[in-house]
Amino acid sequence: MLMSSHRCVLVVSLVASLLAVRPSAQTPSRQDAWLDPYRDNSAHLLGEALSSRHAWERLAEVGDTFGHRLSGSRALEDAIDWAVAEMKKDGLENVRKEPVKVPHWVRGQESLEIVSPRRHALVMLGMGNSVGTPAEGIEAELLIVRSFDELTAAGARARGKIVLFNVPFTTYGETVQF
């Protein structure tokens, strides 16, 4: 039996809550007792979700149809319109979009060149939401550091220089700080 779409939406909303819920055979602690009224319904919704591929198929449809959905992108707007239309088709009530302010970053043209002792173009990638460089570019000496501590220790030596953080890529979350 396929799960109805409004149940699918509810399941997605409640899965995080269910992860914190212990099996009903255990006595809940005082801290999670507030979840008691929701346990039976949550277990039922989770059971429905696990007995059907509908939610996964819908998720695949979003990914396959719209691809990445970066904030402010046309793909995100199209995916939101699709989701609203699908929820209305599924019979959900009070479905609407809410206006929100979302930062939108547009990748510009990137270039990096060593100008001395000889000219040499380098490959580079600007990180999302990075600040643009003036059209005339920037020319300065380079200071290479391996950490924020090393930059702090450089003190006045860093003033007026381009700072290059020479750090290994571990994960995006760790490395993006540089």
PENOR-V583086 format. One record per pair of residues at least 12 apart in sequence whose ideal C-beta (glycine too) atoms are under 7 Angstrom apart, sorted by sequence separation. I is the first residue (numbers start at 1). GAP is how many residues later the second one is. D is the distance in whole Angstrom. If there is no record, write none. Layout:
BEGIN
i=[I | I]
gap=[GAP | GAP]
d=[D | D]
END
This chain:
BEGIN
i=[20 | 66 | 112 | 151 | 66 | 84 | 165 | 21 | 110 | 143 | 24 | 110 | 143 | 110 | 62 | 80 | 17 | 21 | 143 | 145 | 107 | 142 | 140 | 141 | 142 | 143 | 144 | 145 | 146 | 17 | 21 | 140 | 146 | 140 | 142 | 144 | 105 | 18 | 105 | 108 | 115 | 138 | 17 | 14 | 18 | 72 | 14 | 71 | 72 | 71 | 72 | 71 | 11 | 10 | 11 | 11 | 7 | 11 | 7 | 12 | 11 | 3 | 3 | 8 | 8 | 3 | 127 | 2 | 8 | 1 | 3 | 2 | 3 | 9 | 5 | 5 | 6 | 5 | 6 | 4 | 6]
gap=[12 | 12 | 12 | 12 | 13 | 13 | 13 | 14 | 14 | 14 | 15 | 15 | 15 | 16 | 17 | 17 | 18 | 18 | 18 | 18 | 19 | 19 | 20 | 20 | 20 | 20 | 20 | 20 | 20 | 21 | 21 | 21 | 21 | 22 | 22 | 22 | 23 | 24 | 24 | 24 | 24 | 24 | 25 | 28 | 28 | 30 | 31 | 31 | 31 | 32 | 32 | 33 | 34 | 35 | 35 | 37 | 38 | 38 | 41 | 43 | 44 | 45 | 46 | 46 | 47 | 49 | 49 | 50 | 50 | 51 | 51 | 52 | 52 | 78 | 81 | 82 | 84 | 85 | 85 | 86 | 86]
d=[7 | 6 | 4 | 6 | 4 | 6 | 4 | 6 | 6 | 7 | 6 | 7 | 5 | 5 | 6 | 6 | 7 | 6 | 4 | 6 | 7 | 7 | 6 | 5 | 5 | 5 | 5 | 6 | 6 | 7 | 6 | 5 | 6 | 5 | 6 | 5 | 6 | 5 | 5 | 6 | 7 | 7 | 6 | 5 | 6 | 5 | 6 | 5 | 7 | 6 | 3 | 6 | 5 | 6 | 7 | 7 | 6 | 4 | 6 | 7 | 6 | 5 | 6 | 6 | 5 | 4 | 6 | 5 | 6 | 7 | 5 | 5 | 7 | 7 | 7 | 7 | 5 | 3 | 7 | 7 | 5]
END
